[in-house]
Amino acid sequence: MNRQSFQNAVTTWARETDWTLLFFLLLVTDVKTAVKIVAVAAIFLLRPNFRFGLRWRPLRESRLPLFYCAAAAIAVLNWLLRIGSSTVSQDVLLLNGLFFWALCFLIIHQLKLFVEQGGLARIHRTLSFFFLLNILVSAGDLVHIMWVTGSLNPYQFQGMDQQYFIGTGDKIRGITFDFSLTNALINAFGLVYFARRRQFALAVACMCVLLMTGSNFTNMLMVPILFVLFFFKSNKAQKILAGGCLLLMVFFLRVISPENKDYAAVTLEKLAGEQSFTVRAQTLKERKALSEEQRLFDLRAAQILQADTFRPAGLERRLPGKVISFMETWRFMQTHPAKILLGDGMGHFSSKLAFRATTLDVAGSYPAKYGYIDPDFKRNHLALYLFYFTKGTEHHSILNVPHSVYNQLVGEYGLIGLLALFVLYFGYFLRHLKKLSYGIPALLILAVAFVADYWFEQLSLVILFELLLFLDIRESGSEN
């Protein structure tokens, strides 16, 4: 390619990219909340559009899903029901939660505007650029690790006190700088998006980054998704891609990181020998191998639980903490039937907000003077979390955290909140089911991912999902 041709290609590429959308995506999916707030404020200054187009026949007429409004309304109603006994800390908790739901709503409004007002080709080019940047940053993470370790395969490098080895994937954070599961699921979306659009090189690249993160959860999720890609509305090339991705997974788990496939099984085996959990400050001095940060965390945990003995029901059956957390939610609803419909209240049972309000800094910072721990949260999911995270790093797994959108909605918003998720959120997109392309596997990925974390409060994965679904709906011509 001569100089003139190269310049023309760069000019065309720059002209066909929606730079406003790209920078908005980069900022709003960043792990730091402050960056997200700046992104939302900036986009509304550039485009001060507040025509939300909400309708009260949500499955037929509403421009946006009403789920976010419903969640905020349930939270306010719960607060009103306890207003006589509400404290300043609980009021601050409510305002924090409402602020995040408002951010979610403002972001989805702007995403819909991008799709409504932008050219399809430009949006696709911009999305491809976003995924490509994430691929390049993730590859840079791996190259940096290879440089630091001096190993071509850090997944089997056991030097440097095994800082990398099986944990190498945890450090492949990608362009959001969030934890590696976020990166894994972003690439899961990228894989199905590019597969349906027959951009096979980018699809394979997304699969490679997904495997690099070493996420067993995402690997298990992608096996049925790849079968969906193989059998559902696929041509010969897409079938070859799906089969090739499965072979890549087998290669990674057998050759690159064979220990990774055994990690979940080993974690479960170790649960069998657990003892009752008692955090006592005087025993922390004996844990010389711990970092100062971990010792301070353990000390704070001891202060919160006041040296209570806690043994999660389910350990004797070798159940992981994630499963035990759902059992706790179920038992809580059985013993508190008055809270079945509306839940325990926002930030009172299971959410990122509830963890932030502990001031443990495990889910972001929170003003210490307004810290709040609800007794229901303390006795259930907080105690369960501390049971594992005051132990060795081998217990610090997604298998053992209570984080889940489903736990959050049932515990804090009740059956009405869970119904709102299925009717007002998933139902909003599913009304276009027959005409969706990459939106179908994306829906499946998100529905399963909701088991793993509080994704609405993360303000990253859900944002990308909503943009993909709006785009797929517009392309299908099924939008009202």
N, C-alpha and C positions, 0 to 999 in steps of 0.2 A: 504494500500500500504506500503510495507516494504521500508527500507532505500535504498536498491539497485535499486528497481523499480523506486523510486522517482528520484534518481540520473540519471538513464537511460532516464526517461521522460524529465528531465531538459536538459540533453545533446542533446537529439533529437530535442527538441523545439529550443534550441540555434543554433543548426546546420542548421535547416530549416528556420531560419529567416535571411533575407538580412539586416544586421545591417547598412551597408552603406546607403541603400535606406531608412531605418527607420530614421536614424539621419538626412539625407537630408530632408525628409518630415517634421520632427519636427522643423528643423531650418528654412526652406524656407517658411513654413506657419506661422511662428511666426509674431506677429503684428509689431515688430520693423524692419524697413527697414535695419538698420545696420546688424541685424542678418541674414536677407535674403542675403545681399551682401556677408557676410562671408561664408554662405552656398554655394553660387554659385562659389565663388573663390576657396573654398576648394575642391569642386567636380571636377572642371577643373584641379586643381593641381594633384588630385588623378587619374583622367582620362582625359587627355588633348586631347579630340577628337573634331575636328572641321569639320568633314565630315557631313554637314547638309543635303545633298541629295536633294536640292531644284530643282524643275523642273517647267517649264513654262506651263505645262499642268496640273494644280493643282488638278483637280478632278480625274486624272487618274494615274499620275506618281510621283508627289511630295511626298517625304518622310514625310515632315512636312507641316502643313497648312501655306499658304502664307499670312495670314491675318496680322500678326505682321509686316511683311515687307511692306505690302500695307499701313498700318496705318502710319508707319514712313515716307514712301515716300510722302504721302499726306501732312503730317506735314511740311516736307522740302519744298515741292512745294508751300504751302501757305506762308512760310517764304520768299521764293525767290520772290514771287509776291509782297511782301511789303518790300523788302530789302532796298529800298531807304529811307524809313521812319522808319526802325527798330531801336530800342534803345538797349543799352546794357542789360537792364532788360529783354527785349523781347528775346534777344539772349540767355540769361541764362535760360529763360523759355523753349525755344526750346531744349537746351541741357539737361535740367532736364527731359523733356518728352521723348526725344529719349533714354535717359538712361533707363527709366522704360520699354519702348517697347523692348529694347535690353535685359533687364533682363528677360522679359516674353519669348522671343525667346530662350535664352540660357537655361532657365529652361525646356521648352517643349522639347528641343533637348535632354537634359539629361534624362528626363522622358522616352522618346522614347528609348534611349539606355538601360535603366534599363529593359524595357519590351522586347527589342530585344535580349538582352544578358543573361537575367536571366531565371531561371526555373520558370514555372508557379506556381508550388506548393509553392516555396519560396516567390514569390511576393504576392500570396494570404495570406500566413502566416504573412507576414510583414504588409500588409494592415489591416488584422484582429487585429494585435498587435497595430497598430496606432489608430484604432477606439476604441479598448479596453482601451488604455491609456486615450483617450479623455473622454470616459465614466467614468473612475475612477476619473479623475481630476474634471469633472463636478459634480460627486457625492460628492467629497470632498468639492467643493464650497458650495453645498447645506448643507452638514453637518456643515460646518463652520458657515453658516448663522443661522442654527438651534441652534448652541451653543451660538452665540452672542445674539440672540433674546430670547433664552430660550423657544422657541416654536417648537412644532412638525410640525406645519404648518405655516411657516412664510408668506405664501401667503395670510393669513388672519390676520397677526399680525399687529396691528395698533399703537403699542407703538413706542418709539424712534423717534417721529415726523414723523412716517410713512416712515422711510428710506427704509423699505423693502415692506411689504404688496404687492400691485399690481406690484411694481418694483423689486420684488425678482428675477424674471427671468433675469433681466438686468445684474445681478451680477453672472450669471452662464456662465462664459466665456470659459471654457474648456481649452484645451491644447495649443491653439493658443494665448490665452490671449487677443483676439480681442473682439469686442462688441458681444453681445449675439446672434444677427441675424446670424453672421458667424457660431457660434456653432450650431444654429438651423438647418441651411442649410447643414452643414457638416453631421449632424446626419440624415438629409433627404436622403443624398447620401448613408449613411451607411445602412439605413433601406432598400432601394431598392436593394442595393448590397447583403446584407445578405439574404433578402427574396428570390431573384433569386437563390442564392447558397444554399438555404434550411438550413441556419444556423439561426434557428428561435429564439434561446435565445438571440443572439447578435442583431437580428433585433428588438426584443421587447425592449431590453436595449436602443438601439438608439432611438426608439419611446418615451421611458420614458424621456430621456435627452432632446429630441426635445420639449416635453411638458413642462419640467422644465424651459426652457428658456422663456416661456410665450409669444412666438412670434405669434401674431395673423396673421401676414402675412404668416408665414410658416404653421400655422394650416390650413388656408384657401387653401393654395397651395396643402397641402397633401391630402385633401379630394378627389379631382379628381385623384391624383396620386394613392391613395389606391384603387380607383375604377379601374384604369388601371391594377394594380397588381391583382385585383380580377378577371377581365374578360379576360385579355390578356395573353395568353400562361402560364396559371397557373394551378397547380394541386390542389387537395382537400386541402392539408396542407397549401398551399400558400393562398388559398381562406379563410381558417380559420384564418390565420395570418392577412390578410388585414381586415377582419371583426373585429377581436379582437383589432386591432390598432384603428379602428374607435370607438369602445366601450371605449377604454382607453381615447381617446380624449374627448368623452362625459362625462366620469367620472371626468376627470381633470377639465373641464370647469363648471361642475355642483356642484362638491363636494369640490375639492381642491382649486380652484381659480375662483369662480363664477363671481367675479368682472372683470376678464380678458376678458370674452366674451362681456362685455358691454363697454369696453374701447374705441373701435373704434367708436361706436355709440355716446358715450358721447363727444368724441373729435369733431365729426362733428356738434353736436348740439351746442357746445360752439362757433363754428366759426360764427354762425349767429349773435352774438352780438358784433363782433369785430368793433373797431373804426379804423380810419385812423392811420397809423403808423408814429409817429414822434419821433425820438430819440433825446433828448436834455440832455446835460450833467447836467444842474442844477436840473433836476427832479430825477436824480439818487440818490441824497442824501436822498430823501424821501423813498427809497426802503431799509429800514433797515434790512428786513428779508433776503436780498440776500447775498450770500457769496461774499467775496472780489474778487474772480475769476470772478464771474458773473458780478459784478459791473465794473471791468476792461474791460470785454468783451463788455458790453453795451457802455462804454465810447469810446472804439475803434470803435464800430459800428457807434456811433454818428459822429465821426471824418470822417469815410469813406463816410457816406451818407450825411454829412454836413447838418443834420437836415431836409433833404427833407421829404416831406410827401409822403407816399407810401401806397396805398391800392390795393392789388392784385385783378384784375378782376376775378370774380368767387366766391368771398365770399358771395355775395348776394344769390347765389344758393347753399350755404353750401358745396361747393366743397373743398376737402382737398388740401393742398399745392402741393402734388405730381401731382394731375390732373392739377392744375393751371400751374405748371412748363411745362407740355407738351403743354398747350395752349400758353404759352409764346414762346416756341420754334417754334411752328407753325406760330404764328404771326410774329416772327422775320424773318422767311424764306419768308413769304408773302411780307414783307416790304423791304427785301434785296434779290431780285431775283438773283443778281450776285453771292451770296454765297450759292445758293442751291446745286450746284454740289460738291464743295470742302469745304464748311463750313466756319466758322469764323476764324479758325486757332487753333492749339493746345494750350490749356490753356486760350483761349480768351472768351469762352462762358459757358461751363458747364463741369467740371471735377474735380477730386480730386486735380489735379495740379493747376487748377484755384483757388481753395479754399486755398491750401497751400501757393500760391504766395501772398495772401492777408496779410500774416504774423499774422493772427488771431489765429494761432495754433489750428484750428478746424479740420485739416486733416493732421497734422504732421508739423514739423518745416521747416522753410525756411529762408535763409539768408536775414536779414532785409534790407540791403542796395540794394538788388536786387528785393525787393518786387514790384509786378506789379498787377494792377487791370484794366482790359480792360473795357472801358465804356459800352460795350454791356453786359458783365457779371454783372457789377455793377447795371445796370438798370433792369436787369431781374432776374436771378437766385440768385445772391448774395443778392439783396434787398429782394427777397422772403424768403430766408433763415433767414436773420436777422429779418424779420417781426415776425417770430415765435420764434426764439431762443433768443430774448431779452424779451420774455414774460415768464410766469410761466412754470414750468416743464411739466404741463399737455399738453402743446403745442409741447413739444420736442419729436415728434413721427416720425417714418418712413413715416407716412401718410402725413407729412408736409415738408419733405425735397425734393429738386429737384434732388437729386442724382439718376442717372439712366444711364446705358450703352447706352440706346437708345437716351436719351437726349444728351449725350456726343458725340456720333457718328454723329447724324444729325447736332447738333449745331457746332461742331468743325471740322468735316471731311466731312460733307455734304452727299448727297444721294450716292455718290461713296463710302464713308466710310461705310454707312449702307449696301450697296450692297456687299461690301467686307466681312462684318460680315456674311451675309447669304450665300454667295457663297464660299468664301475662308476659312471660319471657320466652320459654321454649315454644309455647303455642303461637306466639307472634311470628316466629320464623317458620314453624312447621306448617303453617297454612299455605306455604309455597312449596311444600315437600316434593310434589310430583315434577316440578320443573327445576329443582336444584341440581347442581353438579358437584363441585368441591364442597358446597355447603353441607351436604349430607354427612360425609366422614368428619367434617369439622364439628358438626353438632354432636356426633358420637364421641369425639375426642374430648370436647368440653364437658359433656355430661359425666364421663368417667373421671375427668380431671377434678371435678368438683368434690370427689371423694378425698383428694389429696391435700387441699389447702383452702384458705379463705380467699378465693381468686377475685371476688368483687372488690375486696379491700386492697388487693395487691395492685389494682389499676394497671395491668399490663396485658396478661393473656386474654382477658375478656375484651379488651379494646381491639386487639387484632382480630379476634373472632367476629366482633360486630362489624368491622369494616369488611371482612371477607364475605359475610352473609349479606350485607347491604349490596355489595357489588354483584354477588351471584344472583340475587333477586332482580336487580336492575337488568342484568344481562339476559335473564330468562324471559323478561318482558311480562312478568306476572305481578308486578307492583300495581297497587291500586292507583 
